[in-house]
Amino acid sequence: RFHGAGKRMMINLGGSWADQMGVVAGWLRLVDGAMDEQFTKFGTVPGEGYVTGAQWEAQLSEVKSTERAGKRFLGVAHSSPDDRDAARYGWATLLLGAEGSSDFALHSDYTRELWFPEYDLDLGAPRGDEVRERTGVHRRRFSKGLVLVNPTTTSVPVRFGGRYTG
């Protein structure tokens, strides 16, 4: 009935993705896309609530599997309106797995759209899939840039493999 009325249906699958993959796959067949409302970060305190490790890996898989199913993915992270680090972490995570049918938003209370300069960077087209390095850092090259995400709880040195600015 939704499609007949010209509407799209997105469902919020939140924390059930990793534990309920069979249920998620069943729902994805029926809708236009899905949202994870705790994508990469929860809570509104800057510096706290970051998703790391296996849970972060599962969220990256959500992006990829949703797009492979021909559906849209929406990742929503939560923090204060000026938390640029949280916006970068979520946006970069999305860029690692997205192929053009995914969106990201950082929200503090859903009353206004938050925009960060990183969202406007022209990275160009992806130059392959993301790669997980031995250190735990994930990397994906683009024709005009590079995306790196460290979903661990420790600092890790990285080599860019070229010269970059910005």
Salt bridges, closest charged atoms under 4 A:
ASP32 OD2 - HIS3 NE2 2.78
GLU57 OE2 - ARG132 NE 3.26
GLU57 OE2 - HIS138 NE2 2.88
GLU99 OE2 - ARG140 NH2 2.59
ASP103 OD2 - ARG72 NH2 2.56
GLU118 OE2 - ARG84 NE 2.63
GLU118 OE2 - ARG88 NE 2.68
ASP122 OD2 - LYS144 NZ 2.75
GLU130 OE2 - LYS64 NZ 2.47
GLU130 OE1 - HIS138 ND1 2.71
GLU133 OE2 - ARG139 NE 2.33
